[in-house]
Amino acid sequence: MKISTKGRYGLRILLDIAIYGTENKPRTIREVAINQEISEKYISRLIIELRKSGLVASVRGAAGGFKLGKSPEDVTILEIFEVMEGPINLVDCVNSDLACNRTKGCVPRVLWSTINQSVREIFARYTLKDLIDIHKANNFVEIEYCI
């Protein structure tokens, strides 16, 4: 299983907005792009999915940008990855819609399903707030650019 750049960058965008944005000053795509070293064009594409899902909200106007659409403690990592990538499946056959005709007697599928469920539970256990707390606890360097 591999998390694509879409999933990883979606998480980084949300973390950036959560850590550096405020109610009074939402984050612009440009600020996130500079801080996260991701192209503005790519962020613009990803932010559409984040906004549609309600994970971010847009603020219009001269001081506009993006803020979180939900409290960080209400956003699980599983939700972020599934918004960005679709359902988390170790192999296609763990999703009953994609199961093959061998499903009923497939021993490896039991293993895949167990592992898949464990991965989903771990992603569901962690929230955006947990990652913000890790950021603060480890004194990660906060990058702020003034333009």
N, C-alpha and C positions, 0 to 999 in steps of 0.2 A: 504494500500500500504506500502510495506517495501522495502527499498533499501538493497540489499544483501551486504555481505562483499566484493564481487567482485567489485561492484560499489563504495562502500566507500573506499576501499583500492586503487582502480584505481585513484580516486580523490586525495587521500593522496600521492600516488606515484608522480603524476604530480605536486602537490604543492611542494613536497620536491625537485624535480628536478628544478622547477621554482625558488624557494627561495634560494636554496643552490648551485645550479649548475651555472657555468659560461661558456662562449664560450671557454675559455682556459682550463677549468677543468670540464669536464662532470661528472655527478654522477655515481658511480658504484652501482651495485645491492647491494653489501655489505654495502655501506654507507647508502643507503636508508633503508635497512633492519634494521640496527642498530638504525638509527635515528627515524624510524617509528615503531619500535618494531613489524615488520612483518617478517616472515621467508623468507630467500633468495629463497627457493624453490618455495614458493607461488608467490613472486614477479617475479621470472623468468617466471612463467606461465602467469601472468597477463601482463607482459611487451610485450609479443608476440602480444597480441591483440592491445595494445597501439601503437606498432610499425607498425603493418599492417594498422592501421587506419591513420597513419601519425601524430599522436599526440606526439610521441617521435621519435627521430632519434638516431641510434647507431653510436658511434664513435669508430673505431677500433684502436688497438695499445696499447702500454704500458700505455699510459695516457688516454685510452679510457673509455667509459661508455655510458651514455645516456644524451641527451639534449632534450629540447622541439623541436618538429617538426614544431610548429606554434607559432606565437606570443601569449602571454597570453591573450591579448585583443581579439584575434580571436577564442578562445576556450571557448565555452559555457559549462555550467554544464550539460545541456541537451545532448550535443554531447558526453561528457564523459560518462554519464550514459547509453546512447544508444549504445555506443561502447562496454561498459562492460556488459550490461544486455539485450540489444535489445530494441525494442520500449517500451516506457513508456505507459502502459495501466492500468488504475485503475481496470477495469474488462475486460475480453477477448472480450466482445461484442462491445466495443467502436472501435475496429479494424474491419473494414467492412469485411475483409477476414474471421473473426471468428464469425461473427454475426449469430445468430440462426434464425429459421423460424418465430419467434415472433417479430423480430426487428421492423417492420413497425408500430406495435401497442403497443410497449413497452414504457410505461410512465417512469419507472425507468431508462431506457437507456438514456433518455434525461438528467436526473440528472447526471448520470455517465459520459456522454460525456462532459457536462459543467464543472464538477469538473476536469476531466482528462485534458481538454484543459487549464484550469487555472493552473494546476500543471505544464504542459509542458511550458506554457508562463513564469512562474516564473523561472523554470530551464533555459530557453532560455535567460532570462533577465540578469542573472548573468554570468560573465566570470571568468576565472582563474585569470585574473588581478584584478578583484574585490576582490577575496579572498586573494590575495597577499596584496592588500591595507588594508584589514581588519586585516591581520596578523601584518602588520607594524604599523597601527594605534593603535592597542591594546597592543603593546609592548610585544607580545608573546615571551617567552624565546626561543631563538634560540639554539638548541642543536647541538653541533658540537663535534664529537669524533675524536681523533687522534689515529691512530693505528701504 
